[in-house]
Amino acid sequence: MRIKYPSQQLKKEAICIKVFSNKKNQSFKLQQNTINAIYAGKKTKRMENNWYNKFLADPEHTGTIHHPVSNFIYSFELSQKVLSAKIKITARGIYQISVNRSHITDHKFLPGWTQYNKRLFFNEFELKTLLQDGRNDLEILLADGWYAGFLAHYGQPEDFKIAPDLSLTLEITFADHSTITITPETKGWQCANDGPIRYSDIYNGEFFDFNDQFSNYRDPILHDNDLVPIPSDALPIKNIEKRMPLSITKIDDKKYIIDFGQNITGSEVLEATIPLHQKVILRHAEVLNFDGTIYTKNLRKAKAETILIGDGSTIAYQPTFTFYGFRYIELSGLDKFDICAQVIHSEIKRVGDFSCSNILLNKLYQNILWSARDNFLDVPTDCPQRDERRGWLGDAQTFIKAALYNFDLQQFFSKWLDDVDLGCDENGAYPNIAPNIGQICAYFGQAGWADAGIICPWNLYLWYDDIRILQKHYQAMSRYVRYQEKNSDQLIYNKAQFGDWLNCDDPTSNELLGTAFFSNNAQILTKVATRLKKTEDAKQFAELAATIKKAFQKRFLNSDGELIETSQAAASLALDFNLLEQDFKIKVAKKLNESVVKNQYHLTTGFLGTPHLLYALSDNGYVHTAYRLLTQTTRPSWLYPVIMGATTVWEHWDSISEKGYADPKMNSFNHYSYGAVADWIFSVAGGLKTCESHPGFQRFIVDPKIDACLKNLNIGYQTKYGKIKIRWYQKAEKCFVVEITVPENTECLWQNNEILNPGLHKKEIMQ
Ligand code: BGC
């Protein structure tokens, strides 16, 4: 029997299981792992009290960037046999903890990135095996991280200051069941900042001097923080994959260019003997200049470099507190070295696969997977390389379905969505970025960005059938729709700060974008309220959705039932967000098709229109046009970057053109937003859709839209029941065969009208 339990962690001692039966003398046996399985739940008072609200900080940290990384040390003697030694630790900043010089975990960048002024995670580790008789040293390196580094200073006044701090409780239980507890208030803590990491910063990189050792220890300061840390629900961030160089080229007597063949997020591992006081610099870049040197202008203010000062010894070094977005490294200062790269991101499990007869499309798919991995480092980010790397909501909502088809992201997105809610302003408007850190995001309630607060939980529910995600976010979701209602003019909502971001000279008005997303939100809320059995709310949201639709039509349709705005995005949103009556749909879809055909099968949409464009076409009779767009290779198109050698998804349709690189003020080569097309590939080309009445793929819809642009296509999706496989191929000129594998305990709704039971099924589709 599996029982769902409220999501937050629970202390073992807080668990009480009562089992009732209507049969007399019925006995129950709890299985061994039962307690572990329910080791989740609410924070208890006792646990709160376990946290002393004192944090340790380095008195010499000036609150500015590039401060040396501090080491906090506590030494203690042990003479008895230890039964257990549990540490709970948190920080504002990022830390690495070791006992007797051994790292206690391979998790990186702990405790991760949250809305630090509202919630802070702690992690718990068992240290018993690392302890020894006699003297023991507990050491914690503390770096600025997201909390106090350049990222936090960005956009702040010159005199802005912020410094990291940490807190912990270490409880050691001895064989005689006596215990000792070490906290920040325990006498004996020391800290120093004259060690080898002269600075480490997420944007700028790490500076490591092998000649320096921590020696000038002094008392740390203790200060109060009333925020009670909560158990981390983040996926661990780790070194995930090692990559060897594709080539190493010497470009002058002092410099090498190392090509890893793939744009990744991570860092290098360098093995070399660095002569005493020799400076070695490793600079990171996504692309090269035409002369073979690295191109770093698009990193803007992020220095993204590792600097090492040798002491004559042989080292194996990977930066501890930073990461880079790069394919190339320029290394100077060494002639003999071994180098590899480590891909770093949250430990997300791959669940989807796709391949087809078009090799360029296959490569596009690989690029999309890479951009997802590269941007899923604790928070879903816009890009991993420049002075940005933030949790932009717009990017996440465009990409979420594509991501869910390919990775198990239940935990990853659940964690982030808590910060999305916490970032709301006092009126209930969602922020542009989460965690929302100060000056950089003074705007709230912007169309296409704020809406992630509604679109993402709804999709998580559809994918994972976890009603708790809706329960948890319902208040914020409904509050935002009410906010939009209040802040609209006769239901026309016009806050859309970024427009159809990065469209190709085919803009859409703020009013249209704002109202389309507002309507979509009201439609989602109707379904959410229904699921939560809030009948009155559901009725109200349904009425609201219907009146927004009318207002939309009144404002944006002319007397012939055509949209008064001619952008491809306007038509795509109107169609895909179900804002039109059937007759008008036909007209608007026809115009959209004409626009694409007239443009020689090129799109003109930006971040907001693009995810809806192919759906708007294929759902309204223009499947072939959708395939032509998908397989287009000239600019602007999805396959153009592939032809140009991209290994990840670009921020712009023309990040590289015959004119060279696009404006470095904003030109990332690793932005997943346009990779949203993978959701159309899975749900329309592959035909696999979630079923709203049976979320979590217990029942799923298969209804592929096939076109002879492709000869065959395969997709796979690993559900919790087993793997769904869909494969179609051309059998004869106008005949395609579709094979569907339906896993045990699920059922498939074929073309919305026939139930297929578990097993392999074959269907024919005539073109
Ligand atoms: C980011 C985007 C983001 C945007 C807001 C950019 O600088 O990189 O991806 O959504 O700002 O328009």
Boltz pocket constraint, residues with backbone or C-beta under 6 A from the ligand:
constraints:
  - pocket:
      binder: B
      contacts: [[A, 382], [A, 383], [A, 388], [A, 392], [A, 394], [A, 395], [A, 498], [A, 501], [A, 666], [A, 671]]
      max_distance: 6.0
